[in-house]
Amino acid sequence: MPHTLRTCLVGAALVAFVPFTAAIGSAGQHEHSMGAHRHPKAEHLKNPVAADATSIAAGSKLYAKHCSECHGDSGKGDGMMGDDLDPKPPDLTDADWKHGSSDGEIFTVIQHGVKGTGMKAFARKLTAHQTWDVVNYLRSIGPAKSH
């Protein structure tokens, strides 16, 4: 391979790699700790997406694509990838939510992840609207809304 082409390709790879590593670093900085706690600011976030059949169906599809491997098809925390995680993924159908059970807190956990667990940030994979659809879906299979 000619030197100039190799230099160009290496340079292009570095240009592509730098934003990627910056994105990883910034996503990790927003993850919050794994211990049980509430999010007072997030607790008051209002879900702007109506929990209608359309939103719940969209959330179900997104859940199947991004969440079920760890949390299981029915949200019980028994997904195939969950066996390898420590701590294990939580049961999303019960009322024991360690990071808060308001819509805003669930939204925040999905968007920012939970440091020290297998729960990664999805802010770069899901739009805010998609995340609210997932929240609406989780409400349809999980605990009643916390106020």
C-alpha positions as MATLAB code, in Angstrom:
seq = 'MPHTLRTCLVGAALVAFVPFTAAIGSAGQHEHSMGAHRHPKAEHLKNPVAADATSIAAGSKLYAKHCSECHGDSGKGDGMMGDDLDPKPPDLTDADWKHGSSDGEIFTVIQHGVKGTGMKAFARKLTAHQTWDVVNYLRSIGPAKSH';
ca = [
       0.000    0.000    0.000;
       1.446    3.410   -0.895;
       2.638    5.455    2.092;
       0.264    8.365    1.419;
      -2.777    6.086    1.236;
      -1.722    4.272    4.427;
      -1.235    7.628    6.191;
      -4.624    8.790    4.974;
      -6.338    5.605    6.185;
      -4.577    5.708    9.555;
      -5.487    9.384    9.915;
      -9.123    8.642    9.050;
      -9.194    5.811   11.576;
      -7.847    8.110   14.272;
     -10.371   10.803   13.401;
     -13.162    8.195   13.695;
     -11.704    6.687   16.886;
     -11.277    9.935   18.841;
     -15.008   10.859   18.885;
     -15.847    7.225   19.699;
     -13.580    7.175   22.751;
     -14.818   10.601   23.802;
     -18.391    9.317   23.603;
     -17.541    6.314   25.765;
     -15.873    8.528   28.325;
     -18.712   11.014   28.490;
     -21.374    8.310   28.711;
     -19.571    6.698   31.627;
     -19.365    9.999   33.468;
     -23.160   10.285   33.489;
     -23.844    6.831   34.893;
     -24.929    6.945   38.502;
     -24.052    4.596   41.345;
     -25.626    1.190   41.835;
     -26.713    1.563   45.482;
     -30.404    2.095   46.204;
     -31.313    5.748   46.026;
     -33.845    8.219   44.680;
     -33.403   10.973   42.110;
     -35.327   14.004   43.390;
     -34.905   16.037   40.191;
     -35.649   13.081   37.906;
     -38.573   12.066   40.099;
     -40.426   15.186   38.976;
     -39.828   14.712   35.238;
     -43.184   14.353   33.540;
     -43.611   11.761   30.825;
     -44.686   13.749   27.740;
     -45.662   10.611   25.804;
     -49.186    9.297   26.326;
     -49.210    5.702   27.542;
     -51.514    4.603   24.734;
     -51.474    1.383   22.724;
     -49.163    2.882   20.082;
     -46.530    3.958   22.623;
     -46.708    0.696   24.564;
     -46.341   -1.336   21.344;
     -43.339    0.765   20.286;
     -41.840    0.396   23.763;
     -42.376   -3.360   23.635;
     -40.425   -3.612   20.371;
     -37.608   -1.446   21.745;
     -37.544   -3.483   24.965;
     -37.285   -6.719   22.955;
     -34.388   -5.284   20.951;
     -32.389   -3.556   23.700;
     -33.471   -4.910   27.094;
     -34.748   -8.485   26.975;
     -31.315  -10.117   26.671;
     -30.613   -9.115   30.262;
     -34.027   -8.401   31.798;
     -35.805  -11.327   30.091;
     -38.725  -11.455   27.694;
     -41.238  -10.812   30.468;
     -39.043   -8.423   32.518;
     -38.356  -10.825   35.388;
     -34.573  -10.270   35.241;
     -33.999  -13.715   33.775;
     -32.559  -12.926   30.344;
     -29.783  -15.095   28.891;
     -27.111  -12.384   29.245;
     -28.228  -11.643   32.808;
     -26.677  -14.864   34.104;
     -23.228  -13.385   33.509;
     -23.929  -10.107   35.307;
     -23.156   -9.216   38.902;
     -25.400   -7.867   40.222;
     -28.138   -9.688   38.351;
     -30.636   -7.591   36.379;
     -33.643   -6.605   38.466;
     -37.174   -7.883   38.081;
     -38.945   -5.007   36.329;
     -42.385   -6.391   37.148;
     -42.187   -6.011   40.923;
     -42.378   -2.905   43.111;
     -38.730   -3.040   44.300;
     -37.025   -0.330   42.233;
     -33.646    0.602   43.735;
     -33.249    3.746   41.642;
     -36.773    5.087   42.000;
     -39.993    4.073   40.335;
     -41.311    7.375   39.003;
     -41.436    7.747   35.232;
     -38.641   10.327   35.386;
     -36.377    8.095   37.460;
     -36.920    5.128   35.145;
     -36.228    7.406   32.158;
     -32.996    8.603   33.827;
     -31.765    5.060   34.529;
     -32.411    4.017   30.920;
     -30.748    7.128   29.494;
     -27.721    7.237   31.829;
     -27.214    3.657   32.998;
     -26.095    2.502   36.440;
     -22.368    2.502   37.195;
     -21.008   -0.778   38.518;
     -23.756   -2.880   36.945;
     -24.563   -4.250   33.520;
     -27.071   -1.429   32.979;
     -25.473    0.710   30.313;
     -26.538    4.154   29.167;
     -28.912    4.142   26.205;
     -28.926    7.893   25.522;
     -26.936    7.346   22.327;
     -29.127    4.458   21.141;
     -32.614    5.671   22.012;
     -34.188    9.060   21.473;
     -35.988   10.673   24.400;
     -39.333    9.727   22.814;
     -38.233    6.105   22.399;
     -37.084    6.013   26.018;
     -40.491    7.292   27.153;
     -42.089    4.551   25.023;
     -39.996    1.995   26.937;
     -41.092    3.603   30.232;
     -44.723    3.272   29.113;
     -44.133   -0.372   28.185;
     -42.505   -1.075   31.562;
     -45.532    0.477   33.248;
     -47.734   -1.963   31.344;
     -45.831   -4.978   32.733;
     -44.557   -3.572   36.020;
     -45.487   -1.745   39.182;
     -48.046    1.007   39.405;
     -46.825    4.564   39.019;
     -45.100    6.096   42.050;
     -45.939    9.701   42.794;
];
